[in-house]
Amino acid sequence: MSSPQTCTLNRSWLLKIGVFMLVLMGFGTWAVLDAVWLYPARGLSDASVKLRDWVVAAEKAGKLRTDVMVVTDPGAERSRLKGKEEELRSAARGETMQAREAQMELAKLEWLDALARAWRLNTALKPLGELKGPDRTLKYDMTKAEGVSVAKSDQAKSALSLQALSGELTAVWNTTKQPKPLSGFDMPVQFLFIVLGYGLGLYLLFLLVKAKAMAGQFQWDESAQRLTLPGGASFVPTDIEDLDKRLWHKYYVTIITKSGSHKLDLLRYVPLEDWVLAMEKTRFPERVAEEEAAKAAEAGDAGQAKPE
């Protein structure tokens, strides 16, 4: 007595799912690159431009002083300025000292907004760009209202006054293309893409593992024409009441037996389709003969048809 045959995964289906999985994982990885490195870097560069604008506005208002420029709680300060934004915009018209002070406050709000869009609204040192040479980088310490020059060779730090910072920022952004500001949706959307890419990719991986395990649970006893399905259902042609082939074009068939119905995926598992056809031929020979005759007639009509 020969041992029952089992199914294997269809190579074309396996390849298709594998390609989709790789594409989704690649999409998720791309989103990680954007969300963790590229978008924050662009957002911080935009914040650097906005910091320059704030420092310049403070100079014009005669307020470029440490006691004015220090920010110890950027989130609270942003909320305070948001609450009076309309008032500030109204007061910022003109060139009076009051207008210049309002312009300074609005520039400060735009700087804090740029940090918020980059998800960097905190008191950590903020990179501002390259200094005059490639050997140093420029950062800003908002809690002390001073610039920080960091040597690339040994990471040695030296403080820059607000006046020196103003000059350095002007030099940086007068010779560097200004970045496109982030929108409020850029960062959230990238993390959504991460979830979608990796989530769907992992789902397809789970589907592959599950399908591989289920393939071995299909059993076919050719001598008895007994098909055993995952889950334990088992039947022979005489147990079949009907075969619902309305989704045959999509590689699905529903076998209706005395104990219930069983929808089978013929694309995913091979040679499941051959087993189903063998059972159908045994159980419904007249129907199969009619289908074969109809196909032969269609083939004959197609062969006799002549192009116009």
C-alpha positions in Angstrom: 0.0 0.0 0.0 1.5 3.3 -1.1 1.7 6.2 1.3 -0.6 9.2 0.7 0.6 12.1 -1.4 0.8 15.6 0.0 0.7 19.1 -1.5 3.6 21.5 -2.0 3.4 25.3 -2.5 2.9 26.5 -6.1 6.2 28.1 -7.2 4.5 30.9 -9.1 2.4 31.8 -6.0 5.4 31.5 -3.8 7.4 33.8 -6.1 4.6 36.4 -6.2 4.2 36.5 -2.5 7.9 36.6 -2.0 8.2 39.6 -4.4 5.4 41.4 -2.6 7.0 40.8 0.7 10.4 42.1 -0.4 8.7 45.2 -1.9 6.8 45.9 1.3 9.9 45.4 3.5 11.9 47.6 1.2 9.2 50.2 1.4 9.2 50.0 5.2 13.0 50.3 5.2 12.9 53.4 3.0 10.3 54.9 5.3 12.6 54.2 8.3 15.4 56.0 6.5 13.2 59.0 5.9 11.6 59.1 9.4 14.8 58.5 11.4 17.5 60.3 9.4 16.5 62.2 6.2 13.3 64.1 7.3 14.7 65.1 10.8 17.9 66.3 9.1 15.9 68.4 6.7 13.7 69.7 9.4 16.7 70.6 11.6 18.2 72.4 8.6 15.0 74.4 8.2 15.0 75.1 11.9 18.6 76.4 11.5 17.3 78.9 8.9 14.5 79.9 11.2 16.9 80.4 14.0 19.0 82.7 11.9 15.8 84.7 11.1 15.0 84.9 14.8 18.5 86.1 15.7 18.5 88.7 13.0 15.0 89.9 14.1 16.2 90.1 17.7 19.2 92.2 16.5 16.8 94.6 14.8 14.7 94.8 17.9 17.7 95.4 20.1 16.9 92.3 22.0 19.9 90.0 21.2 20.6 89.3 24.8 21.0 86.0 26.7 18.1 86.8 29.1 15.8 87.3 26.2 16.9 84.4 24.0 17.1 81.6 26.6 14.5 78.9 26.1 14.2 76.3 28.9 10.9 74.8 28.0 10.4 74.9 24.2 7.0 73.2 24.3 5.5 75.6 26.8 7.1 78.6 24.9 5.6 77.5 21.6 2.2 77.1 23.2 2.5 80.6 24.7 3.3 82.2 21.4 0.6 80.2 19.6 -1.9 81.6 21.9 -1.0 85.2 21.0 -0.1 84.6 17.3 -2.9 86.7 15.9 -2.1 89.6 18.2 1.6 89.4 17.2 0.8 89.4 13.5 -1.3 92.4 13.9 1.4 94.2 16.0 4.2 93.2 13.5 3.0 95.6 10.8 5.3 98.6 10.4 8.8 99.5 11.6 8.2 100.7 15.1 10.1 99.2 18.0 6.9 97.4 19.1 6.5 96.0 15.5 10.1 94.8 15.5 9.6 93.0 18.9 6.5 91.3 17.5 8.4 90.3 14.4 11.1 88.8 16.7 8.4 86.8 18.6 6.9 85.5 15.3 10.4 84.5 14.1 10.9 82.6 17.4 7.5 80.8 16.9 8.5 79.8 13.3 11.8 78.4 14.7 9.9 76.4 17.4 7.3 75.2 14.8 10.2 74.0 12.5 11.6 72.0 15.5 8.1 70.6 16.3 7.6 69.4 12.7 10.9 67.6 12.8 9.9 66.0 16.2 12.9 67.7 17.8 11.1 70.2 20.1 13.4 69.6 23.1 16.4 71.2 24.8 19.0 68.9 23.3 21.8 70.6 21.3 20.6 71.2 17.7 22.9 70.9 14.7 22.8 74.0 12.6 25.1 73.2 9.7 28.7 73.4 8.6 30.9 76.3 9.7 33.3 78.0 7.4 35.5 75.0 7.1 34.7 71.2 7.0 36.5 70.7 10.3 33.8 72.1 12.6 30.0 71.9 13.0 27.7 74.4 14.5 25.2 73.6 17.2 22.8 75.6 19.3 22.2 75.4 23.0 18.8 77.0 23.6 19.0 76.7 27.4 22.1 79.0 27.4 21.3 81.0 24.3 24.7 80.4 22.8 26.2 78.6 19.8 28.5 75.7 20.2 31.4 75.0 17.8 32.3 71.3 17.7 35.6 70.2 16.2 35.2 67.0 14.1 38.6 65.8 14.9 38.3 65.5 18.7 34.8 66.7 19.4 36.2 69.7 21.4 33.5 72.3 22.0 33.8 76.1 22.2 31.0 78.5 23.0 29.9 81.2 20.6 28.2 84.4 21.7 24.9 85.4 20.2 26.6 88.0 18.1 29.1 85.4 16.8 26.3 82.9 16.2 24.5 85.5 14.1 27.5 85.9 11.9 28.1 82.2 11.6 24.5 81.4 10.7 24.4 84.2 8.2 27.6 82.8 6.6 26.2 79.3 6.5 22.9 80.1 4.9 24.2 82.8 2.5 26.3 80.1 0.8 24.0 77.0 1.3 20.7 76.2 -0.5 17.9 76.5 2.0 16.0 73.2 2.6 12.3 72.8 1.9 10.4 73.0 5.2 8.6 69.9 6.5 4.9 69.9 6.6 3.0 68.7 9.7 2.2 65.5 8.0 5.7 64.4 6.8 6.9 62.7 10.0 3.5 61.0 10.9 3.1 59.7 7.4 6.6 58.2 7.3 5.9 56.3 10.5 2.6 55.2 9.0 4.5 53.9 6.0 6.8 52.0 8.4 3.9 50.3 10.0 2.2 49.5 6.7 5.4 48.3 5.0 6.7 46.1 7.8 3.2 45.1 9.0 2.0 43.8 5.7 5.5 42.3 4.9 5.4 40.4 8.2 1.8 39.3 7.5 2.9 37.8 4.1 5.8 36.1 5.9 3.3 34.6 8.3 1.1 33.6 5.4 4.0 31.8 3.7 4.9 29.9 6.9 1.3 29.0 7.5 0.8 27.9 3.9 3.9 25.7 4.1 2.7 24.0 7.2 -0.8 23.4 5.7 0.5 22.1 2.4 1.8 19.0 4.2 -1.6 18.4 5.8 -3.3 17.8 2.5 -3.3 14.0 1.8 -4.4 12.1 -1.3 -4.9 8.4 -1.4 -5.0 7.7 -5.1 -6.2 4.2 -4.9 -9.3 5.1 -2.9 -9.5 8.7 -4.3 -9.7 9.9 -0.7 -8.8 13.6 0.0 -8.0 14.6 3.5 -7.9 18.3 4.3 -6.1 20.3 7.0 -8.3 20.1 10.0 -9.1 16.4 9.5 -12.1 16.5 7.0 -11.9 13.5 4.7 -14.0 12.4 1.8 -14.2 10.3 -1.3 -16.1 11.0 -4.6 -19.3 9.3 -3.3 -19.4 11.8 -0.4 -19.5 14.7 -2.8 -22.9 16.3 -3.5 -21.7 19.1 -5.7 -18.7 21.1 -6.9 -19.2 24.8 -6.9 -16.8 26.0 -9.7 -18.1 29.6 -10.0 -14.7 30.9 -8.8 -12.7 28.4 -10.8 -11.3 31.2 -12.9 -9.8 32.6 -9.7 -8.4 29.2 -8.8 -11.0 28.5 -6.1 -13.5 25.6 -5.8 -16.0 24.7 -3.1 -16.6 21.0 -2.6 -20.0 20.4 -1.0 -20.2 17.1 0.9 -22.7 15.5 3.1 -20.9 16.9 6.1 -20.4 20.5 4.9 -18.7 22.7 2.3 -14.9 23.1 1.8 -13.4 26.0 -0.1 -10.0 25.1 -1.6 -7.3 27.3 -2.9 -6.1 25.6 -6.1 -3.4 28.2 -6.9 -1.6 28.0 -3.6 -1.3 24.2 -3.3 -0.3 21.7 -6.0 -1.3 19.2 -7.3 -4.6 19.9 -5.5 -6.4 20.9 -8.7 -5.5 17.5 -10.3 -7.0 15.6 -7.3 -10.2 17.7 -7.5 -10.6 17.0 -11.2 -10.0 13.3 -10.7 -12.7 13.2 -8.0 -15.1 15.2 -10.2 -14.6 12.8 -13.2 -15.4 9.9 -11.0 -18.4 11.5 -9.3 -19.9 13.5 -12.2 -18.7 11.8 -15.5 -21.5 13.1 -17.6 -20.9 16.7 -16.5 -17.2 16.4 -17.2 -17.9 14.8 -20.6 -20.2 17.7 -21.5 -17.6 20.3 -20.4 -14.9 18.6 -22.5 -17.2 18.4 -25.5 -18.0 22.1 -25.1 -14.3 23.0 -25.0 -13.6 20.9 -28.0 -16.4 22.6 -29.9 -15.1 26.1 -28.9 -11.6 25.1 -30.0 -12.9 23.8 -33.4 -14.9 27.0 -33.9 -11.8 29.1 -33.1 -9.7 27.1 -35.6 -12.3 27.5 -38.4 -12.7 31.3 -37.8 -10.9 33.3 -40.4 -9.6 36.8 -40.0 -11.5 39.5 -41.9 
